[in-house]
Each structure stands twice: as structure tokens, then as C-alpha cells.
Amino acid sequence: MADIAPFHVMKLLARARAMEASGRSIIHMEIGEPDFETPQPVIQAGIEALQKGRTHYTPALGLPALRQAIADYYQVNYRCKLADNNIVITPGSSGALQLICGVLINPGDEVLLTDPGYPCNRHFVQLMGGRPRFFQLSETNNYQFNLDELKKNWTPKTRMLMLASPANPTGVVLDESLLVEIARFARKRNAYLLVDEIYHGLIYDTHVPTMAACLDNVFVINSFSKYFCMTGWRIGWLVSPEKFVEDIDKLAQNIFLAASTPGQYAALAAFTE
């Protein structure tokens, strides 16, 4: 635990809350949370789930209707064909990260991360005995990903590369052809690509491609937190190649058993209402 640093954003948030409690008016720029409240149809679906007794466990992989709704969402919005079995519902996207790291990383494996990047990723790697390694993104080229730099930083121990598009904190959207090239590069080396797509839907001036169902070595994570304004509900999802789903199921059963049942019914309303 000595290597696991606190999430400093939460420290800043606690200080901001204390200032608010003392009467100060605070504009929150410390935490990635929408200013909008959860839409009323989603809230109502959560209330109805509670009233109807939908409070028992779902399968560890998630509510079947929600898994299918997410698969349909990819088909409608991205023309990306997925089966419901490719979708795993998790307690936020952090739950998805934990599953991927648990399934893929063995002690001593290296995982490449961009710098700057989401600071918690390194800790998921370390918890599984892996070694996070960083390669620097440069302001001189607007923090764009450089494939040549990836090749320089790649070693025989590299097991996975973690990227985000749109990126946190830079906002960079990676070109689809580049993402495919990166995935193929990793595949030739028996390694994997994880793409965090949690900020999809919040870019309005360009198309943001998904890597879901791209290749059999690509994982995608997303969440209802940002675009659907459901941060506190803690519902996310993972798109996984089918060959890993059985192992992911076993790991989910042991780590968190299942995501919140009322939360999953509420999330379903984001697609149906």
C-alpha cells in the first residue's frame, strides 16, 4: 500500500466542501462531474425498481436487459455489431479497470500509460503485481499520441497499453486509423489495448470513433457517469472480447459479486425512456 497514492482530486473536493459548509460559494473544477442532475426518467426508474422489490443480486456480468441495451446502443450510434455477451456491467468504470487488470496482468508484467493521464490507472496495475511504465506526451504536438514513441517504450515484458479517447486530462481525440494501428502493433506482440471511452458523447465538433469490437485484443470501458449524468449511481461497463468473458465473470463474482441492481434498472431507462 505504500506505493498507492491517494486520489488528490478527492482531497481538493473535501476542502471545497468544507469551504461551502462555511458559507463560501465554490465553482467546482476539481472533479470530473457534470453540472446537470440525473434525468428524471432515470431517477424514476430507480425509484420504481426499489418499489417493485428489484433489490436482489443480478448475475455478476450484469442485468441481461441492460447488457443488450448497451450492445444495441453501439449498433445504433457507431454501427458496431456487438453481442450482449461482450458487455459486462460494473460498479463504475473503475470496476471495469479492476477486472481487466485482474484478468490480464501477472506479477512483473509491464503496462504502458500516457503521461499526462488518469492518475488512478497506475494503482490498478500495481495492485495486480504489475509495473506501470510511462511515456511522455508532448505539448509541442498538442499531446497527440506518437506511435514511434510507443515502439521506443515497448519491451518484451509489456502486457498492455492503456489509452483514453477523448483523453483525460488533455481532451485529445485519437484518430481511428491510429487506434487500429496501435491495436495491431500490440496484437503482433501478444499484448492488449485498453481504451477508456468514458468521455464519449461530450465532444461536439468531431466524430469520436469507438474501438469496441475492433480486434480480439482490445478492451473498451465506459460509464453512465459523465454523458448520462449518473456519477453517484456507480454503474459502468466493459466491452470485452468473448474469449475473456468467462474469466471476467469468475473475477467479478469474487470481487464485487454484481453492480447495484436498482442502479442497473435506472441505467436501463437511459436507453428506453
BAKE-601013 format. One record per residue (C-alpha): residue number from 0; residue in one letter; x, y, z. Coordinates in nm, 2 decimals, always signed. Example, Ala and Ser with C-alpha at 12.3 -4.5 7.8 and 13.67 -1.06 7.14 Angstrom:
REM residues 2
+-----+--------+--------+--------+--------+
: num : residu :   east :  north :     up :
+-----+--------+--------+--------+--------+
:   0 :      a :  +1.23 :  -0.45 :  +0.78 :
:   1 :      s :  +1.37 :  -0.11 :  +0.71 :
+-----+--------+--------+--------+--------+
END
This chain:
REM residues 273
+-----+--------+--------+--------+--------+
: num : residu :   east :  north :     up :
+-----+--------+--------+--------+--------+
:   0 :      m :  +0.00 :  +0.00 :  +0.00 :
:   1 :      a :  +0.30 :  +0.23 :  +0.04 :
:   2 :      d :  +0.30 :  +0.27 :  -0.34 :
:   3 :      i :  -0.07 :  +0.36 :  -0.36 :
:   4 :      a :  -0.11 :  +0.74 :  -0.35 :
:   5 :      p :  -0.45 :  +0.90 :  -0.26 :
:   6 :      f :  -0.66 :  +1.04 :  -0.54 :
:   7 :      h :  -0.57 :  +1.41 :  -0.49 :
:   8 :      v :  -0.89 :  +1.53 :  -0.66 :
:   9 :      m :  -1.09 :  +1.39 :  -0.37 :
:  10 :      k :  -0.87 :  +1.58 :  -0.12 :
:  11 :      l :  -0.94 :  +1.90 :  -0.31 :
:  12 :      l :  -1.31 :  +1.82 :  -0.32 :
:  13 :      a :  -1.32 :  +1.77 :  +0.06 :
:  14 :      r :  -1.15 :  +2.11 :  +0.10 :
:  15 :      a :  -1.41 :  +2.27 :  -0.13 :
:  16 :      r :  -1.70 :  +2.10 :  +0.06 :
:  17 :      a :  -1.56 :  +2.24 :  +0.39 :
:  18 :      m :  -1.55 :  +2.59 :  +0.24 :
:  19 :      e :  -1.90 :  +2.55 :  +0.11 :
:  20 :      a :  -2.01 :  +2.45 :  +0.46 :
:  21 :      s :  -1.87 :  +2.77 :  +0.60 :
:  22 :      g :  -2.07 :  +2.98 :  +0.35 :
:  23 :      r :  -1.83 :  +3.02 :  +0.06 :
:  24 :      s :  -1.96 :  +2.99 :  -0.30 :
:  25 :      i :  -1.74 :  +2.74 :  -0.48 :
:  26 :      i :  -1.71 :  +2.67 :  -0.85 :
:  27 :      h :  -1.61 :  +2.30 :  -0.87 :
:  28 :      m :  -1.33 :  +2.24 :  -1.12 :
:  29 :      e :  -1.16 :  +1.96 :  -0.93 :
:  30 :      i :  -1.37 :  +1.66 :  -1.01 :
:  31 :      g :  -1.50 :  +1.52 :  -1.34 :
:  32 :      e :  -1.87 :  +1.55 :  -1.27 :
:  33 :      p :  -2.15 :  +1.70 :  -1.48 :
:  34 :      d :  -2.33 :  +2.01 :  -1.35 :
:  35 :      f :  -2.66 :  +1.85 :  -1.46 :
:  36 :      e :  -2.87 :  +1.63 :  -1.24 :
:  37 :      t :  -2.96 :  +1.28 :  -1.33 :
:  38 :      p :  -3.25 :  +1.29 :  -1.58 :
:  39 :      q :  -3.59 :  +1.24 :  -1.42 :
:  40 :      p :  -3.68 :  +0.93 :  -1.62 :
:  41 :      v :  -3.37 :  +0.76 :  -1.49 :
:  42 :      i :  -3.44 :  +0.87 :  -1.13 :
:  43 :      q :  -3.80 :  +0.74 :  -1.16 :
:  44 :      a :  -3.68 :  +0.41 :  -1.30 :
:  45 :      g :  -3.45 :  +0.37 :  -0.99 :
:  46 :      i :  -3.74 :  +0.45 :  -0.76 :
:  47 :      e :  -3.97 :  +0.20 :  -0.93 :
:  48 :      a :  -3.70 :  -0.07 :  -0.91 :
:  49 :      l :  -3.70 :  -0.02 :  -0.53 :
:  50 :      q :  -4.08 :  -0.01 :  -0.51 :
:  51 :      k :  -4.11 :  -0.33 :  -0.71 :
:  52 :      g :  -3.86 :  -0.52 :  -0.50 :
:  53 :      r :  -3.58 :  -0.52 :  -0.76 :
:  54 :      t :  -3.32 :  -0.52 :  -0.49 :
:  55 :      h :  -3.17 :  -0.87 :  -0.52 :
:  56 :      y :  -2.85 :  -0.97 :  -0.69 :
:  57 :      t :  -2.83 :  -0.97 :  -1.07 :
:  58 :      p :  -2.58 :  -1.20 :  -1.25 :
:  59 :      a :  -2.22 :  -1.09 :  -1.19 :
:  60 :      l :  -2.20 :  -0.99 :  -1.56 :
:  61 :      g :  -2.50 :  -0.76 :  -1.52 :
:  62 :      l :  -2.87 :  -0.73 :  -1.59 :
:  63 :      p :  -2.93 :  -0.91 :  -1.92 :
:  64 :      a :  -3.16 :  -0.64 :  -2.05 :
:  65 :      l :  -2.90 :  -0.37 :  -1.98 :
:  66 :      r :  -2.63 :  -0.57 :  -2.14 :
:  67 :      q :  -2.84 :  -0.60 :  -2.45 :
:  68 :      a :  -2.94 :  -0.23 :  -2.45 :
:  69 :      i :  -2.57 :  -0.13 :  -2.45 :
:  70 :      a :  -2.50 :  -0.37 :  -2.73 :
:  71 :      d :  -2.79 :  -0.21 :  -2.93 :
:  72 :      y :  -2.65 :  +0.14 :  -2.84 :
:  73 :      y :  -2.33 :  +0.06 :  -3.01 :
:  74 :      q :  -2.51 :  -0.07 :  -3.32 :
:  75 :      v :  -2.73 :  +0.25 :  -3.34 :
:  76 :      n :  -2.47 :  +0.51 :  -3.26 :
:  77 :      y :  -2.15 :  +0.35 :  -3.40 :
:  78 :      r :  -2.27 :  +0.08 :  -3.64 :
:  79 :      c :  -2.07 :  -0.15 :  -3.43 :
:  80 :      k :  -2.21 :  -0.50 :  -3.40 :
:  81 :      l :  -2.17 :  -0.65 :  -3.05 :
:  82 :      a :  -2.34 :  -0.94 :  -2.87 :
:  83 :      d :  -2.48 :  -0.89 :  -2.53 :
:  84 :      n :  -2.21 :  -1.14 :  -2.41 :
:  85 :      n :  -1.94 :  -0.89 :  -2.50 :
:  86 :      i :  -2.09 :  -0.65 :  -2.24 :
:  87 :      v :  -2.01 :  -0.66 :  -1.86 :
:  88 :      i :  -2.18 :  -0.43 :  -1.62 :
:  89 :      t :  -1.95 :  -0.30 :  -1.34 :
:  90 :      p :  -1.96 :  -0.07 :  -1.04 :
:  91 :      g :  -1.84 :  +0.23 :  -1.24 :
:  92 :      s :  -1.56 :  +0.22 :  -1.49 :
:  93 :      s :  -1.32 :  +0.17 :  -1.20 :
:  94 :      g :  -1.48 :  -0.18 :  -1.16 :
:  95 :      a :  -1.41 :  -0.25 :  -1.52 :
:  96 :      l :  -1.05 :  -0.14 :  -1.49 :
:  97 :      q :  -1.01 :  -0.37 :  -1.19 :
:  98 :      l :  -1.15 :  -0.67 :  -1.39 :
:  99 :      i :  -0.93 :  -0.61 :  -1.69 :
: 100 :      c :  -0.61 :  -0.58 :  -1.48 :
: 101 :      g :  -0.71 :  -0.89 :  -1.28 :
: 102 :      v :  -0.76 :  -1.10 :  -1.59 :
: 103 :      l :  -0.46 :  -0.98 :  -1.79 :
: 104 :      i :  -0.18 :  -0.88 :  -1.56 :
: 105 :      n :  +0.06 :  -1.12 :  -1.39 :
: 106 :      p :  +0.33 :  -1.02 :  -1.14 :
: 107 :      g :  +0.61 :  -0.85 :  -1.32 :
: 108 :      d :  +0.41 :  -0.76 :  -1.63 :
: 109 :      e :  +0.45 :  -0.40 :  -1.76 :
: 110 :      v :  +0.16 :  -0.18 :  -1.86 :
: 111 :      l :  +0.23 :  +0.14 :  -2.06 :
: 112 :      l :  +0.04 :  +0.45 :  -1.96 :
: 113 :      t :  +0.05 :  +0.80 :  -2.11 :
: 114 :      d :  +0.17 :  +1.10 :  -1.91 :
: 115 :      p :  -0.04 :  +1.31 :  -1.85 :
: 116 :      g :  -0.32 :  +1.06 :  -1.79 :
: 117 :      y :  -0.57 :  +0.94 :  -1.54 :
: 118 :      p :  -0.37 :  +0.90 :  -1.22 :
: 119 :      c :  -0.56 :  +0.60 :  -1.07 :
: 120 :      n :  -0.47 :  +0.37 :  -1.36 :
: 121 :      r :  -0.12 :  +0.30 :  -1.23 :
: 122 :      h :  -0.26 :  +0.18 :  -0.89 :
: 123 :      f :  -0.49 :  -0.08 :  -1.06 :
: 124 :      v :  -0.18 :  -0.21 :  -1.23 :
: 125 :      q :  +0.03 :  -0.22 :  -0.91 :
: 126 :      l :  -0.25 :  -0.39 :  -0.71 :
: 127 :      m :  -0.22 :  -0.69 :  -0.95 :
: 128 :      g :  +0.16 :  -0.70 :  -0.92 :
: 129 :      g :  +0.22 :  -0.53 :  -1.25 :
: 130 :      r :  +0.46 :  -0.25 :  -1.32 :
: 131 :      p :  +0.33 :  +0.08 :  -1.47 :
: 132 :      r :  +0.56 :  +0.25 :  -1.72 :
: 133 :      f :  +0.50 :  +0.59 :  -1.86 :
: 134 :      f :  +0.58 :  +0.76 :  -2.19 :
: 135 :      q :  +0.55 :  +1.14 :  -2.21 :
: 136 :      l :  +0.30 :  +1.32 :  -2.43 :
: 137 :      s :  +0.43 :  +1.65 :  -2.56 :
: 138 :      e :  +0.26 :  +1.99 :  -2.56 :
: 139 :      t :  +0.46 :  +2.07 :  -2.88 :
: 140 :      n :  +0.23 :  +1.84 :  -3.08 :
: 141 :      n :  -0.09 :  +1.91 :  -2.88 :
: 142 :      y :  -0.04 :  +1.59 :  -2.67 :
: 143 :      q :  -0.11 :  +1.37 :  -2.97 :
: 144 :      f :  -0.01 :  +1.00 :  -2.94 :
: 145 :      n :  +0.31 :  +0.91 :  -3.12 :
: 146 :      l :  +0.34 :  +0.55 :  -3.25 :
: 147 :      d :  +0.72 :  +0.58 :  -3.28 :
: 148 :      e :  +0.74 :  +0.67 :  -2.91 :
: 149 :      l :  +0.53 :  +0.37 :  -2.83 :
: 150 :      k :  +0.77 :  +0.15 :  -3.01 :
: 151 :      k :  +1.07 :  +0.30 :  -2.82 :
: 152 :      n :  +0.90 :  +0.24 :  -2.49 :
: 153 :      w :  +0.78 :  -0.12 :  -2.57 :
: 154 :      t :  +0.97 :  -0.40 :  -2.40 :
: 155 :      p :  +0.93 :  -0.78 :  -2.41 :
: 156 :      k :  +0.75 :  -0.75 :  -2.07 :
: 157 :      t :  +0.48 :  -0.51 :  -2.20 :
: 158 :      r :  +0.14 :  -0.68 :  -2.15 :
: 159 :      m :  -0.10 :  -0.39 :  -2.21 :
: 160 :      l :  -0.13 :  -0.03 :  -2.32 :
: 161 :      m :  -0.39 :  +0.20 :  -2.16 :
: 162 :      l :  -0.52 :  +0.49 :  -2.36 :
: 163 :      a :  -0.82 :  +0.73 :  -2.33 :
: 164 :      s :  -1.00 :  +0.89 :  -2.62 :
: 165 :      p :  -1.12 :  +1.16 :  -2.56 :
: 166 :      a :  -0.82 :  +1.18 :  -2.33 :
: 167 :      n :  -0.82 :  +1.28 :  -1.97 :
: 168 :      p :  -0.69 :  +1.55 :  -1.90 :
: 169 :      t :  -0.59 :  +1.68 :  -2.25 :
: 170 :      g :  -0.92 :  +1.62 :  -2.44 :
: 171 :      v :  -0.73 :  +1.47 :  -2.73 :
: 172 :      v :  -0.94 :  +1.25 :  -2.97 :
: 173 :      l :  -0.73 :  +0.98 :  -3.13 :
: 174 :      d :  -0.78 :  +0.90 :  -3.50 :
: 175 :      e :  -0.95 :  +0.57 :  -3.56 :
: 176 :      s :  -0.68 :  +0.46 :  -3.81 :
: 177 :      l :  -0.41 :  +0.53 :  -3.54 :
: 178 :      l :  -0.60 :  +0.33 :  -3.28 :
: 179 :      v :  -0.63 :  +0.03 :  -3.51 :
: 180 :      e :  -0.26 :  +0.05 :  -3.59 :
: 181 :      i :  -0.18 :  +0.06 :  -3.22 :
: 182 :      a :  -0.41 :  -0.24 :  -3.16 :
: 183 :      r :  -0.24 :  -0.44 :  -3.44 :
: 184 :      f :  +0.10 :  -0.35 :  -3.31 :
: 185 :      a :  +0.01 :  -0.48 :  -2.97 :
: 186 :      r :  -0.16 :  -0.79 :  -3.11 :
: 187 :      k :  +0.16 :  -0.89 :  -3.30 :
: 188 :      r :  +0.34 :  -0.89 :  -2.97 :
: 189 :      n :  +0.07 :  -1.09 :  -2.78 :
: 190 :      a :  -0.04 :  -0.78 :  -2.59 :
: 191 :      y :  -0.36 :  -0.59 :  -2.53 :
: 192 :      l :  -0.50 :  -0.24 :  -2.58 :
: 193 :      l :  -0.74 :  -0.09 :  -2.33 :
: 194 :      v :  -0.93 :  +0.22 :  -2.45 :
: 195 :      d :  -1.11 :  +0.44 :  -2.19 :
: 196 :      e :  -1.41 :  +0.60 :  -2.38 :
: 197 :      i :  -1.58 :  +0.75 :  -2.07 :
: 198 :      y :  -1.59 :  +1.10 :  -2.23 :
: 199 :      h :  -1.77 :  +0.99 :  -2.54 :
: 200 :      g :  -2.07 :  +1.20 :  -2.61 :
: 201 :      l :  -1.91 :  +1.51 :  -2.48 :
: 202 :      i :  -1.72 :  +1.61 :  -2.79 :
: 203 :      y :  -1.95 :  +1.81 :  -3.03 :
: 204 :      d :  -1.73 :  +1.92 :  -3.32 :
: 205 :      t :  -1.60 :  +1.59 :  -3.45 :
: 206 :      h :  -1.67 :  +1.22 :  -3.47 :
: 207 :      v :  -1.52 :  +1.01 :  -3.19 :
: 208 :      p :  -1.47 :  +0.65 :  -3.30 :
: 209 :      t :  -1.52 :  +0.35 :  -3.07 :
: 210 :      m :  -1.28 :  +0.07 :  -3.05 :
: 211 :      a :  -1.54 :  -0.18 :  -2.94 :
: 212 :      a :  -1.53 :  -0.50 :  -3.14 :
: 213 :      c :  -1.22 :  -0.38 :  -3.33 :
: 214 :      l :  -0.99 :  -0.67 :  -3.26 :
: 215 :      d :  -0.98 :  -0.97 :  -3.02 :
: 216 :      n :  -0.71 :  -0.80 :  -2.81 :
: 217 :      v :  -0.90 :  -0.47 :  -2.75 :
: 218 :      f :  -1.10 :  -0.38 :  -2.43 :
: 219 :      v :  -1.32 :  -0.07 :  -2.40 :
: 220 :      i :  -1.45 :  +0.08 :  -2.08 :
: 221 :      n :  -1.73 :  +0.33 :  -2.04 :
: 222 :      s :  -1.97 :  +0.46 :  -1.78 :
: 223 :      f :  -2.30 :  +0.62 :  -1.71 :
: 224 :      s :  -2.13 :  +0.88 :  -1.50 :
: 225 :      k :  -2.04 :  +1.15 :  -1.75 :
: 226 :      y :  -2.27 :  +1.16 :  -2.06 :
: 227 :      f :  -2.57 :  +1.02 :  -1.87 :
: 228 :      c :  -2.51 :  +1.23 :  -1.56 :
: 229 :      m :  -2.51 :  +0.94 :  -1.32 :
: 230 :      t :  -2.18 :  +0.97 :  -1.13 :
: 231 :      g :  -2.32 :  +0.87 :  -0.78 :
: 232 :      w :  -2.51 :  +0.57 :  -0.92 :
: 233 :      r :  -2.18 :  +0.39 :  -0.98 :
: 234 :      i :  -2.27 :  +0.20 :  -1.30 :
: 235 :      g :  -2.02 :  +0.14 :  -1.57 :
: 236 :      w :  -1.95 :  -0.12 :  -1.84 :
: 237 :      l :  -1.68 :  -0.31 :  -2.01 :
: 238 :      v :  -1.67 :  -0.43 :  -2.37 :
: 239 :      s :  -1.46 :  -0.75 :  -2.38 :
: 240 :      p :  -1.35 :  -1.00 :  -2.64 :
: 241 :      e :  -1.57 :  -1.30 :  -2.58 :
: 242 :      k :  -1.28 :  -1.53 :  -2.50 :
: 243 :      f :  -1.22 :  -1.35 :  -2.18 :
: 244 :      v :  -1.58 :  -1.32 :  -2.05 :
: 245 :      e :  -1.58 :  -1.65 :  -1.86 :
: 246 :      d :  -1.27 :  -1.54 :  -1.66 :
: 247 :      i :  -1.41 :  -1.19 :  -1.61 :
: 248 :      d :  -1.73 :  -1.35 :  -1.47 :
: 249 :      k :  -1.54 :  -1.55 :  -1.22 :
: 250 :      l :  -1.34 :  -1.25 :  -1.11 :
: 251 :      a :  -1.65 :  -1.03 :  -1.08 :
: 252 :      q :  -1.82 :  -1.29 :  -0.87 :
: 253 :      n :  -1.53 :  -1.28 :  -0.62 :
: 254 :      i :  -1.45 :  -0.90 :  -0.62 :
: 255 :      f :  -1.79 :  -0.73 :  -0.62 :
: 256 :      l :  -2.05 :  -1.00 :  -0.70 :
: 257 :      a :  -2.27 :  -0.76 :  -0.90 :
: 258 :      a :  -2.33 :  -0.39 :  -0.96 :
: 259 :      s :  -2.62 :  -0.22 :  -0.79 :
: 260 :      t :  -2.95 :  -0.37 :  -0.90 :
: 261 :      p :  -3.16 :  -0.05 :  -0.87 :
: 262 :      g :  -2.88 :  +0.14 :  -1.04 :
: 263 :      q :  -2.88 :  -0.10 :  -1.33 :
: 264 :      y :  -3.26 :  -0.06 :  -1.38 :
: 265 :      a :  -3.21 :  +0.31 :  -1.36 :
: 266 :      a :  -2.93 :  +0.29 :  -1.62 :
: 267 :      l :  -3.16 :  +0.09 :  -1.85 :
: 268 :      a :  -3.40 :  +0.38 :  -1.86 :
: 269 :      a :  -3.13 :  +0.60 :  -2.01 :
: 270 :      f :  -3.18 :  +0.39 :  -2.33 :
: 271 :      t :  -3.55 :  +0.32 :  -2.31 :
: 272 :      e :  -3.72 :  +0.64 :  -2.18 :
+-----+--------+--------+--------+--------+
END
